[in-house]
């Protein structure tokens, strides 16, 4: 099959959608001809290159604060393109809307939808975009949700027939976690990985540090517009020396961080899934998540624990003390190979 994946960004860009698309594309490329159309706001990446058997074509875009990803070049090229399968990703950026213009035998959409913009302005614009989004969903032959929460939200917000939506969770590369071992560091670490945005809630973890033992450190892996505010907050609270910021870590180093953390925390207000939580659990690190959106589907009160939103700092501190260093048991996690096998069934149906 000739398959086109259309997405806001692609490796080396980071993010949940980028991670999802690169993992399925590279595995599909073993047996199929796979092309990716993505935007490049920087204009610095190669306009065309092959990565692990995937042909990646990047188009210059207008992406204020790494949002929207408006690319007229991509839109024009999609109108000239023809594939067997066109698979559009991420309701929260315009490339998904453009993906419907390509000629194809089948049109698939993975929405990665969580129902809200990340700021008041983005939330307002998201409502204006709704008629166009509804048109995309109407044209799609099949819509893929990565969680039951996302499926329910799509049905509620767009009145999509339930039979049109298939739930296929995000995956992980399970083999990466089989030989990981925890080390005795002599101090406790809390880990967060992901984009640094206000809605992600990392500021709550910074605020809780003064209530925890002084030997407890916070490791933040990621980048985004909220980093300066986090650094300023840490300085104001006198905990700057207990926080380490990292970005662009090699994969092996990130896995090491997962395995050696005593606790992983994801206090986000909006998530359609969270690959980071899946990877932390695969590394046998206990998790705390906000009882919001799809994150609540991870809560089992054995391996992953929930904290109510809005987050109350004292309650979060008590929960951290309770969960820190707990032993993680078996958790059902999907491998990317399983995800791709289910995708191929949909492509070929």
N, C-alpha and C positions, 0 to 999 in steps of 0.2 A: 504493500500500500504506500501511496505518497501522502504523507501526513504533514500538516502544517500546525504548529503550535504558535499562538499569538498571545503575547504577554507584555506587561509594562517594562520589565527588565530581565536580563539574563546574566549568568555568570560572566565576569566576576562581581556583578551587583549582588547584594545580599538581601535576604528577606524570606519570609515564608513562601510566598508565591514563586519567587525565583528558585528557591530550593526544590519546591514541588516540580516545577517545569523541567529543571535540569535533570532531576532524578528519573522522571518518566521518559524524557526524550532520549537520554543516553541508553536506556534499556530497550526502548522501542527501536532504536537505530541498529540493534544487532540483527534485526530481521526485516526492517522496513526503511524506506527512504524518508528521513525526518528533516524538516526545515523549521527553524524558529525565526519568527519576526519579533523583534524587541526594540525598545527605544533606548537611546543613549543621550541623556540630557547634557553630558559633558562634551560630547563630540570628539572625545579622545580615544575611544576604543576602535578597533578595526571595524570597518563597515561590513566586512564579510570575512568569516573564518570558519574553519571546521574544528569542532571540539568534541573529542571522543565519538567521532562518526556522525555528529550532528552539524548540519550546515546552519550557521547562525548569521542572520542579516540584521544589522542595527540601523536605526533611523533616528536622525536628529529630532529632538522634541523640546517643547516648552513645558517644563516640569517644575513650577515654583514650589519650593519646600519639598521637593521629591514627590509631588502629587500631580494628578490628572494625566500627565504624559501625553500631551497633545502633539500629534505628528501628522501633518498633512502629507509628507512624503510616504509614510506607511499607508495612509488611506489610499493614495493614488496607486501604490504598488499592489495593494490587496485587490483593487478593482481589476488589475491586469492579470491576476494570479488564478490558477486552477489546480486543485488538489482532490484526492479521493476523500480525505478527511480534513476538515478545518476544525480545530479545537481552540476555542477562545478562553482566556483566563482573566479573572479578577474584575468583578462588577465595579470596583472602586476606582477604575482607571479607564480612559477612553479607548485604548486598543481593543478591548472586548467589543465595544460598539462597532469599531471599524472592521472587526473580523467577519462580520456578517456579509461584507461586500465581496468576499472572495468566492469564486465559482467552486462548487464542491458537490460530491455525492451525498455527504452527510455532515451536519453541523452539530458539534458537541460544545457544551459550555460547562466549565467548572467555575462557579461564581466566587468562591472564597468570600462569601457575603456575611457581614456581621451587623448590617442594618443601620450603622451610624457613620457619620464623618468624624474625623479625629479632632476637629475644631468646630466652633459654632458656624463659621463661614463655610467649611466643607460640608457640614450637616445641611445647611441651607441649599447649597449647590446640589447635594445628593438628591434632595427632594425635587429640584427642578429637572434633574436628569431622569427621574423615574419613568416618564413616558417612553424614553428611548430605551431604557433598560428593559421595560416590559416588552417592547418590540423584539429585542434580542431573544428573550426567553420564549416568546411565541414562535419565532422562527427556528429555534433549536430543536433538533430531533430528540436529544436527550440532555438533561441537566444533571450534573454530578455535584452532590453536596459532600463535604468532608466530615460532617457530623450530623446527628439527628437534630441538634439545635438549629443548624443552618437550614436543614430541610424544612423544619417547622416554620422558620422565619420566612423562607421563600414562599411557602404556601400562603402564609398570613399576609405578607406584604404585596404579593403579585397574583394571588389567586391561581397559582399554577396547579394543574391536576397532579395529585400525589403520584400517580402511575408514571408520570413523565420524569420524576426525580429518582435518581439512584444514589444511595449513600455508599461511598467508597472512602474510608479514612485515609489520611496521609500515612505514609510509611516511614520506616527507618531502615538503614542498612544493618540488619541484625548482626552480621558477622563482625562488624566493627567493635562490638561490645563484649564479645565472648571471652577475650583474654585480659580485660581491664581489671586492675587490682587497686584497692584503696591503700594509701600509705598513712602512717601515723605521723602527722605534721607537728603535733604538740600544741596546736591551737585550732579553733573552730572557724570554718568558712561557710558563708552563705553565698550562693551563686545565682546570678541573673544573666541570661543571654537573650539578646533580641534588640530590636530598634529602640532608640532612646527618644520616646515621645511621651507627652504628658499622660495620655490615656493608658499607657502601659503600667503606670503606678510605681515605678522604681523609687520615686520620692518618698513613698511610705516606708520602704525598707531603710532608706537613709535616716528618716525620722525615728525609726525604732531602735537604731544602734545605741543611743545613749542609755536605753533601758536594758541592754544586754551586757553580759560580761565583757570587760575590756579586752579580753583575749579573742573575742569574736570579730572577724573581719568580713567585709563584703567585697566580692569580686563581681565587677560589671563588665560583661563582654558584649560590645556592640557600638554602634555609632548612630548619631541622629541629632536633630536640632535641640533636644532637651539637655544635652550633656553639660552645657555651661551653667544652666540652672541647678543641676544636680551638684556640680562642683561648688557653686556658691552656697547652696544649702548645707553641704557637708562642712564647709568652713565656718559658717554661722553656728552650727551645732557643736563644733569642736571635734568632729569625727573624721576630718579629712585624712588623717594618718592611718585610719582603719579601712579605707576604701582604695581599691586598685581598679583602674580602668584599663581595658584591653580592647583592641579592635584588629580585624584582619588576621586573627590567629590561624596558623596552619591547622589543618583538620586534626592531626595527631595531638596537638597541644590542647585543642578544645575538648577532645575526648578525655584527656588527662584531667582537665578542669572539672568535667562532669563527674568523673569517677572519684575524685579526691575532695569534692565538696561534701560537707556534712548535711547540707540542706539546699534544695533548689526552690526558688520562689518566683511565681508569676502572678503578680497582683493586678493584672490587666482588667480594664473595664469591658473591652470588646475583643473577643477572639472567636474565629470560626472553627479552630481546632487546637493549635499550639504543638508544633513539632518539637519545640524545646522541652516541653514537659515529657513527651514520649521518649526523647533521648535521655533525659535525666533518669527516668524510671528504668530504662534499659541499662543504664550505668549503675543501677541499684542505689540511687540516691533518693531519699524521701523528698516529697514535694509539698509545698503549700501553694494554693491558688486562690484567687478571688472567686467567691460563689456567684459568678456572672457568666453569661453567654455559654459557649461550649465548654468552658473550663470546668463547670460544675459536673460535666460528664466524667471527668477524671477522678472525682472525689469518691473514695471508698473507705476513708477513715482507717485504713491500714497502711497504705503506701502513699496515698495522696490525701491531704487534708484541706478543707475549705475555710476561708475566713470571709465573713459577711461584708457586703459593700453597701454604703460607704465604709471604708476601713477605719476601725478604731485602734489607735496605736497601742494602747495598753493591752487590749485583747490579743493583738497580733504578737506582741512580745511574749505573752503567756503561751500562745500556741507554738511559737518558735522554740521556746525552752522545752516544750513537751515533745516536739517532733524531731528536733535536732539529733542526728545520728541514729535514728530508728533503722532497723533492718527492713529492707524491701523484699517482699515475696514475689511470686509470679504475677505478672500483669500481661493481659492479652494485647500484644502490639503487632501491627501489620508490617511485613517486610515490603520494600518497594517492588520486589518481584511479584508478590501477590497483587499489589495495586495494578501493575502493568498487565497482568493476566486478566484481571477484571475489565480493564480498559479495552483490551483487544476484543473481548467478547462483545462489548458495546459497539466498537468500531465495525465489527464484522456482522452484527445482527441484521 
